[in-house]
Amino acid sequence: MRRGERISDVAHRAGVSPQYLSELERGKKDPSSEIMSAVAGALDLTVAELTLSTGRRLAATQAASNRTSGPVCLAA
């Protein structure tokens, strides 16, 4: 986590297991709206702030991946 917090501390505040939060962070699980709200609250964020932050990180990761993967040829 960028904030310098342990995942176990955030998970505890959100009421989820550290393993589940780790899976959310890695995109292995799709959270319910209740879980999103709990995680956002544990991070002192609104759900909108959490969603925007996550979207920006995903976009940056995707852009970096596209730059390093080389040319792509799409067949018609």
mmJSON file of the N, C-alpha and C atoms, coordinates in Angstrom:
{"data_MODEL":{"atom_site":{
"group_PDB":["ATOM","ATOM","ATOM","ATOM","ATOM","ATOM","ATOM","ATOM","ATOM","ATOM","ATOM","ATOM","ATOM","ATOM","ATOM","ATOM","ATOM","ATOM","ATOM","ATOM","ATOM","ATOM","ATOM","ATOM","ATOM","ATOM","ATOM","ATOM","ATOM","ATOM","ATOM","ATOM","ATOM","ATOM","ATOM","ATOM","ATOM","ATOM","ATOM","ATOM","ATOM","ATOM","ATOM","ATOM","ATOM","ATOM","ATOM","ATOM","ATOM","ATOM","ATOM","ATOM","ATOM","ATOM","ATOM","ATOM","ATOM","ATOM","ATOM","ATOM","ATOM","ATOM","ATOM","ATOM","ATOM","ATOM","ATOM","ATOM","ATOM","ATOM","ATOM","ATOM","ATOM","ATOM","ATOM","ATOM","ATOM","ATOM","ATOM","ATOM","ATOM","ATOM","ATOM","ATOM","ATOM","ATOM","ATOM","ATOM","ATOM","ATOM","ATOM","ATOM","ATOM","ATOM","ATOM","ATOM","ATOM","ATOM","ATOM","ATOM","ATOM","ATOM","ATOM","ATOM","ATOM","ATOM","ATOM","ATOM","ATOM","ATOM","ATOM","ATOM","ATOM","ATOM","ATOM","ATOM","ATOM","ATOM","ATOM","ATOM","ATOM","ATOM","ATOM","ATOM","ATOM","ATOM","ATOM","ATOM","ATOM","ATOM","ATOM","ATOM","ATOM","ATOM","ATOM","ATOM","ATOM","ATOM","ATOM","ATOM","ATOM","ATOM","ATOM","ATOM","ATOM","ATOM","ATOM","ATOM","ATOM","ATOM","ATOM","ATOM","ATOM","ATOM","ATOM","ATOM","ATOM","ATOM","ATOM","ATOM","ATOM","ATOM","ATOM","ATOM","ATOM","ATOM","ATOM","ATOM","ATOM","ATOM","ATOM","ATOM","ATOM","ATOM","ATOM","ATOM","ATOM","ATOM","ATOM","ATOM","ATOM","ATOM","ATOM","ATOM","ATOM","ATOM","ATOM","ATOM","ATOM","ATOM","ATOM","ATOM","ATOM","ATOM","ATOM","ATOM","ATOM","ATOM","ATOM","ATOM","ATOM","ATOM","ATOM","ATOM","ATOM","ATOM","ATOM","ATOM","ATOM","ATOM","ATOM","ATOM","ATOM","ATOM","ATOM","ATOM","ATOM","ATOM","ATOM","ATOM","ATOM","ATOM","ATOM","ATOM","ATOM","ATOM","ATOM","ATOM"],
"id":[1,2,3,4,5,6,7,8,9,10,11,12,13,14,15,16,17,18,19,20,21,22,23,24,25,26,27,28,29,30,31,32,33,34,35,36,37,38,39,40,41,42,43,44,45,46,47,48,49,50,51,52,53,54,55,56,57,58,59,60,61,62,63,64,65,66,67,68,69,70,71,72,73,74,75,76,77,78,79,80,81,82,83,84,85,86,87,88,89,90,91,92,93,94,95,96,97,98,99,100,101,102,103,104,105,106,107,108,109,110,111,112,113,114,115,116,117,118,119,120,121,122,123,124,125,126,127,128,129,130,131,132,133,134,135,136,137,138,139,140,141,142,143,144,145,146,147,148,149,150,151,152,153,154,155,156,157,158,159,160,161,162,163,164,165,166,167,168,169,170,171,172,173,174,175,176,177,178,179,180,181,182,183,184,185,186,187,188,189,190,191,192,193,194,195,196,197,198,199,200,201,202,203,204,205,206,207,208,209,210,211,212,213,214,215,216,217,218,219,220,221,222,223,224,225,226,227,228],
"type_symbol":["N","C","C","N","C","C","N","C","C","N","C","C","N","C","C","N","C","C","N","C","C","N","C","C","N","C","C","N","C","C","N","C","C","N","C","C","N","C","C","N","C","C","N","C","C","N","C","C","N","C","C","N","C","C","N","C","C","N","C","C","N","C","C","N","C","C","N","C","C","N","C","C","N","C","C","N","C","C","N","C","C","N","C","C","N","C","C","N","C","C","N","C","C","N","C","C","N","C","C","N","C","C","N","C","C","N","C","C","N","C","C","N","C","C","N","C","C","N","C","C","N","C","C","N","C","C","N","C","C","N","C","C","N","C","C","N","C","C","N","C","C","N","C","C","N","C","C","N","C","C","N","C","C","N","C","C","N","C","C","N","C","C","N","C","C","N","C","C","N","C","C","N","C","C","N","C","C","N","C","C","N","C","C","N","C","C","N","C","C","N","C","C","N","C","C","N","C","C","N","C","C","N","C","C","N","C","C","N","C","C","N","C","C","N","C","C","N","C","C","N","C","C","N","C","C","N","C","C"],
"label_atom_id":["N","CA","C","N","CA","C","N","CA","C","N","CA","C","N","CA","C","N","CA","C","N","CA","C","N","CA","C","N","CA","C","N","CA","C","N","CA","C","N","CA","C","N","CA","C","N","CA","C","N","CA","C","N","CA","C","N","CA","C","N","CA","C","N","CA","C","N","CA","C","N","CA","C","N","CA","C","N","CA","C","N","CA","C","N","CA","C","N","CA","C","N","CA","C","N","CA","C","N","CA","C","N","CA","C","N","CA","C","N","CA","C","N","CA","C","N","CA","C","N","CA","C","N","CA","C","N","CA","C","N","CA","C","N","CA","C","N","CA","C","N","CA","C","N","CA","C","N","CA","C","N","CA","C","N","CA","C","N","CA","C","N","CA","C","N","CA","C","N","CA","C","N","CA","C","N","CA","C","N","CA","C","N","CA","C","N","CA","C","N","CA","C","N","CA","C","N","CA","C","N","CA","C","N","CA","C","N","CA","C","N","CA","C","N","CA","C","N","CA","C","N","CA","C","N","CA","C","N","CA","C","N","CA","C","N","CA","C","N","CA","C","N","CA","C","N","CA","C","N","CA","C","N","CA","C","N","CA","C","N","CA","C","N","CA","C"],
"label_alt_id":[null,null,null,null,null,null,null,null,null,null,null,null,null,null,null,null,null,null,null,null,null,null,null,null,null,null,null,null,null,null,null,null,null,null,null,null,null,null,null,null,null,null,null,null,null,null,null,null,null,null,null,null,null,null,null,null,null,null,null,null,null,null,null,null,null,null,null,null,null,null,null,null,null,null,null,null,null,null,null,null,null,null,null,null,null,null,null,null,null,null,null,null,null,null,null,null,null,null,null,null,null,null,null,null,null,null,null,null,null,null,null,null,null,null,null,null,null,null,null,null,null,null,null,null,null,null,null,null,null,null,null,null,null,null,null,null,null,null,null,null,null,null,null,null,null,null,null,null,null,null,null,null,null,null,null,null,null,null,null,null,null,null,null,null,null,null,null,null,null,null,null,null,null,null,null,null,null,null,null,null,null,null,null,null,null,null,null,null,null,null,null,null,null,null,null,null,null,null,null,null,null,null,null,null,null,null,null,null,null,null,null,null,null,null,null,null,null,null,null,null,null,null,null,null,null,null,null,null],
"label_comp_id":["MET","MET","MET","ARG","ARG","ARG","ARG","ARG","ARG","GLY","GLY","GLY","GLU","GLU","GLU","ARG","ARG","ARG","ILE","ILE","ILE","SER","SER","SER","ASP","ASP","ASP","VAL","VAL","VAL","ALA","ALA","ALA","HIS","HIS","HIS","ARG","ARG","ARG","ALA","ALA","ALA","GLY","GLY","GLY","VAL","VAL","VAL","SER","SER","SER","PRO","PRO","PRO","GLN","GLN","GLN","TYR","TYR","TYR","LEU","LEU","LEU","SER","SER","SER","GLU","GLU","GLU","LEU","LEU","LEU","GLU","GLU","GLU","ARG","ARG","ARG","GLY","GLY","GLY","LYS","LYS","LYS","LYS","LYS","LYS","ASP","ASP","ASP","PRO","PRO","PRO","SER","SER","SER","SER","SER","SER","GLU","GLU","GLU","ILE","ILE","ILE","MET","MET","MET","SER","SER","SER","ALA","ALA","ALA","VAL","VAL","VAL","ALA","ALA","ALA","GLY","GLY","GLY","ALA","ALA","ALA","LEU","LEU","LEU","ASP","ASP","ASP","LEU","LEU","LEU","THR","THR","THR","VAL","VAL","VAL","ALA","ALA","ALA","GLU","GLU","GLU","LEU","LEU","LEU","THR","THR","THR","LEU","LEU","LEU","SER","SER","SER","THR","THR","THR","GLY","GLY","GLY","ARG","ARG","ARG","ARG","ARG","ARG","LEU","LEU","LEU","ALA","ALA","ALA","ALA","ALA","ALA","THR","THR","THR","GLN","GLN","GLN","ALA","ALA","ALA","ALA","ALA","ALA","SER","SER","SER","ASN","ASN","ASN","ARG","ARG","ARG","THR","THR","THR","SER","SER","SER","GLY","GLY","GLY","PRO","PRO","PRO","VAL","VAL","VAL","CYS","CYS","CYS","LEU","LEU","LEU","ALA","ALA","ALA","ALA","ALA","ALA"],
"label_asym_id":["A","A","A","A","A","A","A","A","A","A","A","A","A","A","A","A","A","A","A","A","A","A","A","A","A","A","A","A","A","A","A","A","A","A","A","A","A","A","A","A","A","A","A","A","A","A","A","A","A","A","A","A","A","A","A","A","A","A","A","A","A","A","A","A","A","A","A","A","A","A","A","A","A","A","A","A","A","A","A","A","A","A","A","A","A","A","A","A","A","A","A","A","A","A","A","A","A","A","A","A","A","A","A","A","A","A","A","A","A","A","A","A","A","A","A","A","A","A","A","A","A","A","A","A","A","A","A","A","A","A","A","A","A","A","A","A","A","A","A","A","A","A","A","A","A","A","A","A","A","A","A","A","A","A","A","A","A","A","A","A","A","A","A","A","A","A","A","A","A","A","A","A","A","A","A","A","A","A","A","A","A","A","A","A","A","A","A","A","A","A","A","A","A","A","A","A","A","A","A","A","A","A","A","A","A","A","A","A","A","A","A","A","A","A","A","A","A","A","A","A","A","A","A","A","A","A","A","A"],
"label_entity_id":["1","1","1","1","1","1","1","1","1","1","1","1","1","1","1","1","1","1","1","1","1","1","1","1","1","1","1","1","1","1","1","1","1","1","1","1","1","1","1","1","1","1","1","1","1","1","1","1","1","1","1","1","1","1","1","1","1","1","1","1","1","1","1","1","1","1","1","1","1","1","1","1","1","1","1","1","1","1","1","1","1","1","1","1","1","1","1","1","1","1","1","1","1","1","1","1","1","1","1","1","1","1","1","1","1","1","1","1","1","1","1","1","1","1","1","1","1","1","1","1","1","1","1","1","1","1","1","1","1","1","1","1","1","1","1","1","1","1","1","1","1","1","1","1","1","1","1","1","1","1","1","1","1","1","1","1","1","1","1","1","1","1","1","1","1","1","1","1","1","1","1","1","1","1","1","1","1","1","1","1","1","1","1","1","1","1","1","1","1","1","1","1","1","1","1","1","1","1","1","1","1","1","1","1","1","1","1","1","1","1","1","1","1","1","1","1","1","1","1","1","1","1","1","1","1","1","1","1"],
"label_seq_id":[1,1,1,2,2,2,3,3,3,4,4,4,5,5,5,6,6,6,7,7,7,8,8,8,9,9,9,10,10,10,11,11,11,12,12,12,13,13,13,14,14,14,15,15,15,16,16,16,17,17,17,18,18,18,19,19,19,20,20,20,21,21,21,22,22,22,23,23,23,24,24,24,25,25,25,26,26,26,27,27,27,28,28,28,29,29,29,30,30,30,31,31,31,32,32,32,33,33,33,34,34,34,35,35,35,36,36,36,37,37,37,38,38,38,39,39,39,40,40,40,41,41,41,42,42,42,43,43,43,44,44,44,45,45,45,46,46,46,47,47,47,48,48,48,49,49,49,50,50,50,51,51,51,52,52,52,53,53,53,54,54,54,55,55,55,56,56,56,57,57,57,58,58,58,59,59,59,60,60,60,61,61,61,62,62,62,63,63,63,64,64,64,65,65,65,66,66,66,67,67,67,68,68,68,69,69,69,70,70,70,71,71,71,72,72,72,73,73,73,74,74,74,75,75,75,76,76,76],
"pdbx_PDB_ins_code":[null,null,null,null,null,null,null,null,null,null,null,null,null,null,null,null,null,null,null,null,null,null,null,null,null,null,null,null,null,null,null,null,null,null,null,null,null,null,null,null,null,null,null,null,null,null,null,null,null,null,null,null,null,null,null,null,null,null,null,null,null,null,null,null,null,null,null,null,null,null,null,null,null,null,null,null,null,null,null,null,null,null,null,null,null,null,null,null,null,null,null,null,null,null,null,null,null,null,null,null,null,null,null,null,null,null,null,null,null,null,null,null,null,null,null,null,null,null,null,null,null,null,null,null,null,null,null,null,null,null,null,null,null,null,null,null,null,null,null,null,null,null,null,null,null,null,null,null,null,null,null,null,null,null,null,null,null,null,null,null,null,null,null,null,null,null,null,null,null,null,null,null,null,null,null,null,null,null,null,null,null,null,null,null,null,null,null,null,null,null,null,null,null,null,null,null,null,null,null,null,null,null,null,null,null,null,null,null,null,null,null,null,null,null,null,null,null,null,null,null,null,null,null,null,null,null,null,null],
"Cartn_x":[0.836,0.0,0.882,0.521,1.311,1.331,0.318,0.189,1.097,1.851,2.743,2.044,0.846,0.093,0.205,0.11,0.09,-1.296,-1.319,-2.586,-3.449,-2.815,-3.588,-4.312,-3.699,-4.353,-5.573,-5.419,-6.533,-7.641,-7.255,-8.244,-9.027,-8.333,-9.004,-10.027,-9.633,-10.559,-11.746,-11.518,-12.589,-13.462,-12.986,-13.758,-13.649,-12.512,-12.271,-10.931,-10.675,-9.399,-8.302,-7.07,-5.954,-5.822,-6.112,-6.03,-7.044,-8.268,-9.312,-8.942,-8.461,-8.076,-6.937,-6.003,-4.909,-5.436,-6.403,-7.001,-7.744,-8.412,-9.064,-8.03,-6.955,-5.907,-5.274,-5.168,-4.569,-5.585,-6.848,-7.868,-8.355,-8.13,-8.556,-9.992,-10.53,-11.905,-12.63,-13.93,-14.791,-15.588,-15.339,-15.999,-17.445,-18.246,-19.614,-19.538,-20.654,-20.689,-20.436,-20.862,-20.637,-19.147,-18.456,-17.016,-16.277,-16.671,-16.044,-16.193,-17.367,-17.617,-16.774,-16.658,-15.864,-14.381,-13.872,-12.459,-12.198,-13.083,-12.928,-12.909,-13.829,-13.875,-12.617,-12.082,-10.86,-9.668,-9.742,-8.672,-8.977,-10.055,-10.5,-10.741,-11.375,-11.724,-13.207,-13.757,-15.108,-14.994,-16.102,-16.09,-15.683,-16.138,-15.765,-14.261,-13.665,-12.213,-11.441,-11.903,-11.254,-11.364,-12.529,-12.76,-11.905,-11.865,-11.052,-9.569,-9.101,-7.696,-7.34,-8.207,-7.98,-7.995,-8.932,-9.011,-7.762,-7.242,-6.01,-4.827,-4.738,-3.634,-3.739,-4.944,-5.128,-4.787,-5.208,-4.912,-3.412,-2.715,-1.265,-0.565,-1.03,-0.454,-0.678,-1.879,-2.199,-1.355,-1.201,-0.4,1.049,1.591,2.971,3.117,2.138,2.169,2.146,1.347,1.263,2.565,3.27,4.536,5.63,5.585,6.668,6.37,5.165,4.816,5.155,5.543,5.896,4.692,4.903,3.815,2.746,1.543,0.425,-0.169,-0.397,-1.016,-2.384,-3.411,-4.766,-5.222,-5.585,-6.071,-7.536,-7.956,-9.363,-10.149],
"Cartn_y":[-1.179,0.0,1.244,2.198,3.414,4.249,4.148,5.01,4.586,3.535,3.075,2.279,1.822,1.039,-0.44,-1.25,-2.688,-3.093,-4.038,-4.503,-5.099,-5.713,-6.313,-5.237,-4.066,-2.978,-2.447,-2.235,-1.737,-2.789,-4.044,-5.123,-5.196,-5.072,-5.116,-3.985,-2.774,-1.637,-1.816,-2.464,-2.678,-3.883,-4.719,-5.902,-7.045,-7.117,-8.216,-8.852,-10.016,-10.675,-10.018,-10.064,-9.532,-10.25,-11.543,-12.306,-11.788,-11.535,-11.031,-9.643,-8.767,-7.423,-7.49,-8.389,-8.572,-9.011,-9.91,-10.359,-9.22,-8.378,-7.203,-6.293,-6.056,-5.161,-5.657,-6.968,-7.56,-7.836,-7.487,-7.687,-9.117,-9.921,-11.324,-11.51,-10.536,-10.586,-9.317,-9.431,-8.291,-7.966,-6.81,-6.494,-6.053,-6.316,-5.795,-4.314,-3.626,-2.21,-2.034,-2.988,-2.904,-3.012,-3.918,-4.075,-2.836,-2.303,-1.076,0.047,0.167,1.207,0.989,-0.249,-0.555,-0.279,-0.657,-0.418,1.078,1.777,3.229,3.886,3.503,4.058,3.754,2.547,2.163,2.997,3.5,4.334,5.825,6.151,7.553,8.213,7.46,7.949,7.738,8.473,8.164,7.059,6.416,5.385,6.008,7.222,7.898,8.136,8.58,8.813,7.513,6.451,5.154,4.671,4.814,4.378,5.18,6.492,7.328,6.989,6.824,6.492,5.156,4.182,2.866,2.931,3.67,3.825,4.464,5.468,6.124,5.158,4.384,3.416,2.35,1.872,0.864,1.429,2.661,3.297,3.476,3.9,4.077,2.747,1.705,0.376,-0.126,0.09,-0.342,0.418,1.719,2.534,2.066,1.792,1.315,-0.037,-0.889,-2.212,-2.096,-1.186,-0.99,-0.472,0.369,0.919,-0.132,-1.108,-2.074,-3.393,-3.553,-4.846,-4.917,-3.829,-3.842,-3.644,-3.727,-3.48,-4.568,-4.171,-5.108,-5.106,-6.284,-6.414,-7.048,-6.341,-6.866,-7.346,-8.607,-9.168,-8.878,-8.592,-8.293,-9.546],
"Cartn_z":[0.0,0.0,0.0,-0.782,-0.911,0.353,1.162,2.33,3.478,3.295,4.347,5.435,5.16,6.137,5.805,6.829,6.598,6.113,5.197,4.649,5.762,6.757,7.851,8.665,8.827,9.573,8.82,7.526,6.714,6.657,6.475,6.427,7.729,8.846,10.15,10.262,9.88,9.957,9.004,7.867,6.889,7.239,8.146,8.521,7.54,6.847,5.901,6.255,5.709,5.969,5.13,5.616,4.817,3.467,3.45,2.209,1.195,1.664,0.769,0.251,1.133,0.705,-0.306,-0.103,-1.05,-2.41,-2.405,-3.671,-4.36,-3.588,-4.169,-4.812,-4.091,-4.558,-5.856,-5.997,-7.193,-8.299,-8.069,-9.091,-9.214,-8.198,-8.226,-7.753,-7.039,-6.535,-6.939,-7.134,-7.422,-6.163,-5.568,-4.295,-4.485,-3.478,-3.451,-3.097,-3.237,-2.874,-1.378,-0.566,0.872,1.199,0.519,0.738,0.255,-0.903,-1.409,-0.393,0.175,1.161,2.41,2.859,4.048,3.817,2.669,2.36,2.22,1.534,1.4,2.779,3.637,4.986,5.778,5.614,6.315,5.858,4.632,4.087,4.215,4.896,5.038,3.688,2.786,1.463,1.233,0.277,-0.174,-1.211,-1.51,-2.547,-3.881,-4.153,-5.401,-5.469,-4.356,-4.339,-4.551,-3.904,-4.059,-5.5,-6.085,-7.459,-8.441,-8.275,-9.161,-9.032,-7.814,-7.581,-8.226,-8.043,-8.62,-10.142,-10.7,-12.153,-12.73,-12.059,-12.523,-12.482,-11.408,-11.304,-12.387,-12.652,-13.695,-15.069,-15.331,-16.616,-16.8,-15.748,-15.826,-16.052,-15.377,-15.55,-16.967,-17.485,-18.851,-19.863,-19.678,-20.597,-20.587,-19.41,-19.31,-19.98,-19.813,-20.43,-21.948,-22.465,-23.919,-24.49,-23.73,-24.208,-24.269,-23.382,-23.3,-24.013,-24.514,-25.117,-26.59,-27.204,-28.624,-29.511,-30.798,-31.748,-31.681,-31.996,-32.012,-33.404,-33.939,-35.243,-35.065,-35.497,-35.395,-36.752,-36.845,-38.092,-38.244,-39.456,-39.721,-39.934],
"occupancy":[1.0,1.0,1.0,1.0,1.0,1.0,1.0,1.0,1.0,1.0,1.0,1.0,1.0,1.0,1.0,1.0,1.0,1.0,1.0,1.0,1.0,1.0,1.0,1.0,1.0,1.0,1.0,1.0,1.0,1.0,1.0,1.0,1.0,1.0,1.0,1.0,1.0,1.0,1.0,1.0,1.0,1.0,1.0,1.0,1.0,1.0,1.0,1.0,1.0,1.0,1.0,1.0,1.0,1.0,1.0,1.0,1.0,1.0,1.0,1.0,1.0,1.0,1.0,1.0,1.0,1.0,1.0,1.0,1.0,1.0,1.0,1.0,1.0,1.0,1.0,1.0,1.0,1.0,1.0,1.0,1.0,1.0,1.0,1.0,1.0,1.0,1.0,1.0,1.0,1.0,1.0,1.0,1.0,1.0,1.0,1.0,1.0,1.0,1.0,1.0,1.0,1.0,1.0,1.0,1.0,1.0,1.0,1.0,1.0,1.0,1.0,1.0,1.0,1.0,1.0,1.0,1.0,1.0,1.0,1.0,1.0,1.0,1.0,1.0,1.0,1.0,1.0,1.0,1.0,1.0,1.0,1.0,1.0,1.0,1.0,1.0,1.0,1.0,1.0,1.0,1.0,1.0,1.0,1.0,1.0,1.0,1.0,1.0,1.0,1.0,1.0,1.0,1.0,1.0,1.0,1.0,1.0,1.0,1.0,1.0,1.0,1.0,1.0,1.0,1.0,1.0,1.0,1.0,1.0,1.0,1.0,1.0,1.0,1.0,1.0,1.0,1.0,1.0,1.0,1.0,1.0,1.0,1.0,1.0,1.0,1.0,1.0,1.0,1.0,1.0,1.0,1.0,1.0,1.0,1.0,1.0,1.0,1.0,1.0,1.0,1.0,1.0,1.0,1.0,1.0,1.0,1.0,1.0,1.0,1.0,1.0,1.0,1.0,1.0,1.0,1.0,1.0,1.0,1.0,1.0,1.0,1.0,1.0,1.0,1.0,1.0,1.0,1.0],
"B_iso_or_equiv":[0.0,0.0,0.0,0.0,0.0,0.0,0.0,0.0,0.0,0.0,0.0,0.0,0.0,0.0,0.0,0.0,0.0,0.0,0.0,0.0,0.0,0.0,0.0,0.0,0.0,0.0,0.0,0.0,0.0,0.0,0.0,0.0,0.0,0.0,0.0,0.0,0.0,0.0,0.0,0.0,0.0,0.0,0.0,0.0,0.0,0.0,0.0,0.0,0.0,0.0,0.0,0.0,0.0,0.0,0.0,0.0,0.0,0.0,0.0,0.0,0.0,0.0,0.0,0.0,0.0,0.0,0.0,0.0,0.0,0.0,0.0,0.0,0.0,0.0,0.0,0.0,0.0,0.0,0.0,0.0,0.0,0.0,0.0,0.0,0.0,0.0,0.0,0.0,0.0,0.0,0.0,0.0,0.0,0.0,0.0,0.0,0.0,0.0,0.0,0.0,0.0,0.0,0.0,0.0,0.0,0.0,0.0,0.0,0.0,0.0,0.0,0.0,0.0,0.0,0.0,0.0,0.0,0.0,0.0,0.0,0.0,0.0,0.0,0.0,0.0,0.0,0.0,0.0,0.0,0.0,0.0,0.0,0.0,0.0,0.0,0.0,0.0,0.0,0.0,0.0,0.0,0.0,0.0,0.0,0.0,0.0,0.0,0.0,0.0,0.0,0.0,0.0,0.0,0.0,0.0,0.0,0.0,0.0,0.0,0.0,0.0,0.0,0.0,0.0,0.0,0.0,0.0,0.0,0.0,0.0,0.0,0.0,0.0,0.0,0.0,0.0,0.0,0.0,0.0,0.0,0.0,0.0,0.0,0.0,0.0,0.0,0.0,0.0,0.0,0.0,0.0,0.0,0.0,0.0,0.0,0.0,0.0,0.0,0.0,0.0,0.0,0.0,0.0,0.0,0.0,0.0,0.0,0.0,0.0,0.0,0.0,0.0,0.0,0.0,0.0,0.0,0.0,0.0,0.0,0.0,0.0,0.0,0.0,0.0,0.0,0.0,0.0,0.0],
"pdbx_formal_charge":[null,null,null,null,null,null,null,null,null,null,null,null,null,null,null,null,null,null,null,null,null,null,null,null,null,null,null,null,null,null,null,null,null,null,null,null,null,null,null,null,null,null,null,null,null,null,null,null,null,null,null,null,null,null,null,null,null,null,null,null,null,null,null,null,null,null,null,null,null,null,null,null,null,null,null,null,null,null,null,null,null,null,null,null,null,null,null,null,null,null,null,null,null,null,null,null,null,null,null,null,null,null,null,null,null,null,null,null,null,null,null,null,null,null,null,null,null,null,null,null,null,null,null,null,null,null,null,null,null,null,null,null,null,null,null,null,null,null,null,null,null,null,null,null,null,null,null,null,null,null,null,null,null,null,null,null,null,null,null,null,null,null,null,null,null,null,null,null,null,null,null,null,null,null,null,null,null,null,null,null,null,null,null,null,null,null,null,null,null,null,null,null,null,null,null,null,null,null,null,null,null,null,null,null,null,null,null,null,null,null,null,null,null,null,null,null,null,null,null,null,null,null,null,null,null,null,null,null],
"auth_seq_id":[1,1,1,2,2,2,3,3,3,4,4,4,5,5,5,6,6,6,7,7,7,8,8,8,9,9,9,10,10,10,11,11,11,12,12,12,13,13,13,14,14,14,15,15,15,16,16,16,17,17,17,18,18,18,19,19,19,20,20,20,21,21,21,22,22,22,23,23,23,24,24,24,25,25,25,26,26,26,27,27,27,28,28,28,29,29,29,30,30,30,31,31,31,32,32,32,33,33,33,34,34,34,35,35,35,36,36,36,37,37,37,38,38,38,39,39,39,40,40,40,41,41,41,42,42,42,43,43,43,44,44,44,45,45,45,46,46,46,47,47,47,48,48,48,49,49,49,50,50,50,51,51,51,52,52,52,53,53,53,54,54,54,55,55,55,56,56,56,57,57,57,58,58,58,59,59,59,60,60,60,61,61,61,62,62,62,63,63,63,64,64,64,65,65,65,66,66,66,67,67,67,68,68,68,69,69,69,70,70,70,71,71,71,72,72,72,73,73,73,74,74,74,75,75,75,76,76,76],
"auth_comp_id":["MET","MET","MET","ARG","ARG","ARG","ARG","ARG","ARG","GLY","GLY","GLY","GLU","GLU","GLU","ARG","ARG","ARG","ILE","ILE","ILE","SER","SER","SER","ASP","ASP","ASP","VAL","VAL","VAL","ALA","ALA","ALA","HIS","HIS","HIS","ARG","ARG","ARG","ALA","ALA","ALA","GLY","GLY","GLY","VAL","VAL","VAL","SER","SER","SER","PRO","PRO","PRO","GLN","GLN","GLN","TYR","TYR","TYR","LEU","LEU","LEU","SER","SER","SER","GLU","GLU","GLU","LEU","LEU","LEU","GLU","GLU","GLU","ARG","ARG","ARG","GLY","GLY","GLY","LYS","LYS","LYS","LYS","LYS","LYS","ASP","ASP","ASP","PRO","PRO","PRO","SER","SER","SER","SER","SER","SER","GLU","GLU","GLU","ILE","ILE","ILE","MET","MET","MET","SER","SER","SER","ALA","ALA","ALA","VAL","VAL","VAL","ALA","ALA","ALA","GLY","GLY","GLY","ALA","ALA","ALA","LEU","LEU","LEU","ASP","ASP","ASP","LEU","LEU","LEU","THR","THR","THR","VAL","VAL","VAL","ALA","ALA","ALA","GLU","GLU","GLU","LEU","LEU","LEU","THR","THR","THR","LEU","LEU","LEU","SER","SER","SER","THR","THR","THR","GLY","GLY","GLY","ARG","ARG","ARG","ARG","ARG","ARG","LEU","LEU","LEU","ALA","ALA","ALA","ALA","ALA","ALA","THR","THR","THR","GLN","GLN","GLN","ALA","ALA","ALA","ALA","ALA","ALA","SER","SER","SER","ASN","ASN","ASN","ARG","ARG","ARG","THR","THR","THR","SER","SER","SER","GLY","GLY","GLY","PRO","PRO","PRO","VAL","VAL","VAL","CYS","CYS","CYS","LEU","LEU","LEU","ALA","ALA","ALA","ALA","ALA","ALA"],
"auth_asym_id":["A","A","A","A","A","A","A","A","A","A","A","A","A","A","A","A","A","A","A","A","A","A","A","A","A","A","A","A","A","A","A","A","A","A","A","A","A","A","A","A","A","A","A","A","A","A","A","A","A","A","A","A","A","A","A","A","A","A","A","A","A","A","A","A","A","A","A","A","A","A","A","A","A","A","A","A","A","A","A","A","A","A","A","A","A","A","A","A","A","A","A","A","A","A","A","A","A","A","A","A","A","A","A","A","A","A","A","A","A","A","A","A","A","A","A","A","A","A","A","A","A","A","A","A","A","A","A","A","A","A","A","A","A","A","A","A","A","A","A","A","A","A","A","A","A","A","A","A","A","A","A","A","A","A","A","A","A","A","A","A","A","A","A","A","A","A","A","A","A","A","A","A","A","A","A","A","A","A","A","A","A","A","A","A","A","A","A","A","A","A","A","A","A","A","A","A","A","A","A","A","A","A","A","A","A","A","A","A","A","A","A","A","A","A","A","A","A","A","A","A","A","A","A","A","A","A","A","A"],
"auth_atom_id":["N","CA","C","N","CA","C","N","CA","C","N","CA","C","N","CA","C","N","CA","C","N","CA","C","N","CA","C","N","CA","C","N","CA","C","N","CA","C","N","CA","C","N","CA","C","N","CA","C","N","CA","C","N","CA","C","N","CA","C","N","CA","C","N","CA","C","N","CA","C","N","CA","C","N","CA","C","N","CA","C","N","CA","C","N","CA","C","N","CA","C","N","CA","C","N","CA","C","N","CA","C","N","CA","C","N","CA","C","N","CA","C","N","CA","C","N","CA","C","N","CA","C","N","CA","C","N","CA","C","N","CA","C","N","CA","C","N","CA","C","N","CA","C","N","CA","C","N","CA","C","N","CA","C","N","CA","C","N","CA","C","N","CA","C","N","CA","C","N","CA","C","N","CA","C","N","CA","C","N","CA","C","N","CA","C","N","CA","C","N","CA","C","N","CA","C","N","CA","C","N","CA","C","N","CA","C","N","CA","C","N","CA","C","N","CA","C","N","CA","C","N","CA","C","N","CA","C","N","CA","C","N","CA","C","N","CA","C","N","CA","C","N","CA","C","N","CA","C","N","CA","C","N","CA","C","N","CA","C","N","CA","C","N","CA","C"],
"pdbx_PDB_model_num":[1,1,1,1,1,1,1,1,1,1,1,1,1,1,1,1,1,1,1,1,1,1,1,1,1,1,1,1,1,1,1,1,1,1,1,1,1,1,1,1,1,1,1,1,1,1,1,1,1,1,1,1,1,1,1,1,1,1,1,1,1,1,1,1,1,1,1,1,1,1,1,1,1,1,1,1,1,1,1,1,1,1,1,1,1,1,1,1,1,1,1,1,1,1,1,1,1,1,1,1,1,1,1,1,1,1,1,1,1,1,1,1,1,1,1,1,1,1,1,1,1,1,1,1,1,1,1,1,1,1,1,1,1,1,1,1,1,1,1,1,1,1,1,1,1,1,1,1,1,1,1,1,1,1,1,1,1,1,1,1,1,1,1,1,1,1,1,1,1,1,1,1,1,1,1,1,1,1,1,1,1,1,1,1,1,1,1,1,1,1,1,1,1,1,1,1,1,1,1,1,1,1,1,1,1,1,1,1,1,1,1,1,1,1,1,1,1,1,1,1,1,1,1,1,1,1,1,1]
}}}
